[in-house]
C-alpha cells in the first residue's frame, strides 16, 4: 500500500533547494521504472509516495509557498494521485509533437476514459479517469487514471504479461509492462 504524503514529509524551501538536485536525480531514476509509453503519443507514469512528494515540493518551490495552510492544501490536492489500497494510479500524458496542431488534435482524444485498460490473463481492468478533464471540444493533455485491480491483484502479479491497452477510434496501441515496472507496481500493491 502506498502511504500518502503528510506535512512531516515536506521540507521547507531553503532545505529543499539544498537537496533538490539529488532528489531530482533519484526521482528521474524512479520514474524511469514507473513509465510506460503506449504508442507514440501517450505515456503513463505510475504514481507513488515519492513521485507525489516530489510534485508537491516542486509546486511549493515554484509558487514560493511558505504558509502552512497552503502547504496542507497542496498536500491534499496531490495526495489524490496516491493510489488507494488495491488500486494503481497513473498520470497519463498526451504528447503531441506539432505544437501548432494541439488545439486541433487534443479533442480527438475525447473518450480516452472509455478506451484505456490493463489486460492480463484474460482479465480486463478499465481505467477510471478523474472527471472534468475532457469535453468533446476540449481535452487536457494531462489526465489522471486509476486502475482498480483489487481482487485481481494476485492474478496481475502472477501474470506472464500485463499490457496497457488503448482502444480508441483515433488511437489504438498497447504495450507490455516491463519487468521493472511490474516489480515497482507489486510494491504499491503489497
N, C-alpha and C positions, 0 to 999 in steps of 0.2 A: 504494500500500500504506500502511496506517495504522500508524504507529510506536507501539509500546507505551510506556507511561509508565515512566520509570526514577526511581530515587531522586534523581538530579540534577535532575529536573523539579520536584520537590516543594520548596516553600519552608516555612520554619518558621512557627510560629503567629503570632508578632509581625509578621513581614513580611507574612504573608498577610492579617492584619487590616488593614494599611495599604493593601493593594491590592484588597481584596475587593469593594468597591462597583464599581470599574471593571471588574474581572473578571466580576462578575455581569452587568453591562450587556452586555459582549461575548458571554458565553455565552447570554444570552437572545436576542440577535440571531442568533447561530449556530444555536441550536436552532429559531428561527422558520423557518429554511430547511431544517431536517432533521426536521421534524414533519409527520405526516400523520394526519388523523382519518379513520377508516373507519367510516362510520355515526355514530350519536350516542353510542355508549358505548365505543368503542375508539380509542385514539390510539397511534401508534408514533413513537418518537424514534430516529432512526438515530444510532448512537454513532460517535465518532471520538476521536482523541487528546485534543483539547481538552475534549470533554464528559466523558470519563472522568477526566482530570486534575482537572477542577472537582469531580467527585463525590468523588474521593479527598481533595482539600483540604477540602471541606465535612465529610467524615466525621472527618478529623483535628481539625478545629476543634470539631465537636460533641462529640467524645469527649475533647478536650484531650490528644491523643496526642503524646508527645514522645519516647518510647522508639523508637530506630531499628528495632529488630526488629519492633515493632508497626506502624510505618510501612511497612516492607517487606511485612508480611502484608497490609495494606490494598491496597498496590500490586498484589500477586499476585492478590487477590480481584477487584479491579476491572478488572485487565487481561484478565480472562476476557470482558469486554464488548467488547474491541477485536476487530474482525473479522480473521480470518486472511486471508492472501492469497487473492483470488478469492471472498471472502465479503462479504456485507453483514451488519451486526449491529444489532439494534434492541432497545430496551426497549419492551415492549407494556404499556399501562396500560388496565385495565378501569375505566371511570369510571361509577360508579352515583350517581345524583342523590339518591336516598332512602336516607340512611344507616341508617334503621331496617330496611331490607329487604336489607342487604348479605349477611347470613348465608343468606338465602333465595335471593337472586339469583345470587351468585357461583358456586355449584355448577352452575348451568345452563350455564356456560361450559366445563364439563368436555368435553374433546375438541377444544378450540380448536387444539391442536397438530396435529390431523389436518385442519384446515379452513382454514389460513392459507397463502397463497401469493402469489407475484408472477407476473403474466401479461404477456407481451409477444410480439408477432409469432408467435403460435402456440406459444410456449414457456411451460411452467408450471414454476416453481421452488418446491417445497414448503418452507415454513418448518420449521426444525429447532429445537425448543424445548429449553431447559435442563430436565433432569429434576428431579423432586422438588418441583415447584411446583403440582401438580394431582393430586387424587384425586377419586373420584366424589363424595365428601361434602365436599370442601374444595378450593377453587381460590384461589390467590393472585391478588390484583388487579394484581400486578406480575409480568410474565413476561419472559424473555429469549429472543430468537429470532434465529437466523442464517438467511440465505438463501445457500446455496452456488451462486453463479452461475457460477463457474469458467469453463468453456468457452463459456458463454452470454454472458459479459460483453460481447463486441463487439456481439452482437445486442441486448442490453439497452441499451447506449449509443447504438445507431443507431435503435432502435425509435421509431416515431411516438408511441406511447403505451405507458406502463408502468402497470399497475394493481396495487394491493394488493387482494387478494380474500379475504374471509372467507365461507366457505360452510358454515355450521354449522347444525344443525337449529333452534337457538334464536336464531341471529343471522346474518343474511345481509346483507352490504354490500360495496361495493367503491368504490375511489377512485383516480382517476388521480394519479400523482405529478406535482407541479408542476415546471415547468422549473428553478426554483431548487433544489429537492430533487435533481432528476436531475443537475444540474451538480455539486452537492456530493458526490453518490454517485460520480460519474465521477472526482472527485479521489481518493476512497477506493480505487477500483479501479486507478488509474494506477500 
